[in-house]
Amino acid sequence: MSKTIRTIAVALQKKVIFMARGEKSFVIAGLFLAGLFVAGIIVMVDGSQPRSQSAPSQEEFLETMEAQYPSVFAGIRDKLSEVVEDYGIGGALAISLKAFGAGDISMYECHLLFHTIGHSAEIYYNSDDMKIVQHDSNNCEFGYRHGVEAQIVARNSEHFQEELHRFCDTLIAHTSYPDCYHGAGHGLVKGTLDVQKTLELCDSLQEGRSRSVFSCYTGAFSEVTNIVGGVDSETGYRLTGTSPLTLGGLEVMEYCASFTGEEHQQACAYELNGLTFSLNTTEEHLRNELSRCAQGSYAEDLKEACTYSVSAVFAQHMLPRTQSLSPSHELLETLTPGLREAYIMGSGTEMKQFIISGQNLDWNVFCNFFEEDEHATCVAIFE
């Protein structure tokens, strides 16, 4: 299995799943409007404890959202300014995490809320990186730091590199998770609507630096997935109208192979191959997608990235229903050893994110399906 796919697994970056909760016009507003959107929901208060004596407890707030809104996610999203006002940045994150742990919101919804709160925190703390990073965690697939990075890009469209470097230096010095730049990739695509230009801007982050920008590439293609899939990555609303980005009539693997850089191709394959999954996906759909990943004359690294992607997205859809994963021998028997390992890494890494973020899942059931080296690979994900 390729070094790149192992690096992806260690980074535990997000896999894209679409969950529309309503409709809005398809307007991609650009970097500055993205900043204005977040400025509109932020309330300039301090700390993570309730700021109002009349504010209900976090549990009472979630009960109210469940009773008054079509979904808990819709309630938190639509009342986010009040959540920040009453509970602060830390409280807003805690409320989102409690909702996920209780099974009231999906992993994608939790990631989205963390992402939006990260946007807010960058404004809330007036770009004070030390105050911002105090709330960083690997919960909900690192959504908080991704939002902070995207907001830095939105606020500094011409000179974002210097401030992003400063934030990432602070982040890496004070947290246990060194991955950075994924959120910047999101913000750059949303602002430029030009994938190639975004990849060049990602490369500019590496000038004079030894830190990898691969996560910027994956963030860029994650945002492409959102736009092509018709989802607003800031709100989760389904978008209407003509998409400003398409795959040019190509299949996903063809599109990814059309990029000249090997890492660009891998990042693309890692992010875009979950486009066809729905909330009601089945193992038969996964089997068909794994077969698709294995076909064609594409490089083995691309096939592994595709396999990792569809396995992770499938797991994200299935885990709320099953509490574990029980693959069949029929599902995996046609895969090469490298693709089987990519399946284990994609599925297992996603399951670990559920566990980290507060859901009690039985990973042993999944790992015990495999034997010898594959079993050891699976167990290592969770240890």
Secondary structure as GFF3:
##gff-version 3
##sequence-region A 1 383
A	DSSP	alpha_helix	3	11	.	.	.	ID=ss1
A	DSSP	beta_strand	23	25	.	.	.	ID=ss2
A	DSSP	alpha_helix	31	41	.	.	.	ID=ss3
A	DSSP	alpha_helix	58	68	.	.	.	ID=ss4
A	DSSP	alpha_helix	72	78	.	.	.	ID=ss5
A	DSSP	alpha_helix	80	101	.	.	.	ID=ss6
A	DSSP	alpha_helix	107	124	.	.	.	ID=ss7
A	DSSP	alpha_helix	129	133	.	.	.	ID=ss8
A	DSSP	three_ten_helix	139	142	.	.	.	ID=ss9
A	DSSP	alpha_helix	143	155	.	.	.	ID=ss10
A	DSSP	alpha_helix	160	174	.	.	.	ID=ss11
A	DSSP	alpha_helix	182	192	.	.	.	ID=ss12
A	DSSP	alpha_helix	195	204	.	.	.	ID=ss13
A	DSSP	alpha_helix	214	229	.	.	.	ID=ss14
A	DSSP	beta_strand	238	240	.	.	.	ID=ss15
A	DSSP	alpha_helix	252	257	.	.	.	ID=ss16
A	DSSP	alpha_helix	262	272	.	.	.	ID=ss17
A	DSSP	alpha_helix	283	294	.	.	.	ID=ss18
A	DSSP	alpha_helix	300	322	.	.	.	ID=ss19
A	DSSP	alpha_helix	329	332	.	.	.	ID=ss20
A	DSSP	alpha_helix	337	356	.	.	.	ID=ss21
A	DSSP	alpha_helix	363	367	.	.	.	ID=ss22
A	DSSP	alpha_helix	372	382	.	.	.	ID=ss23
###
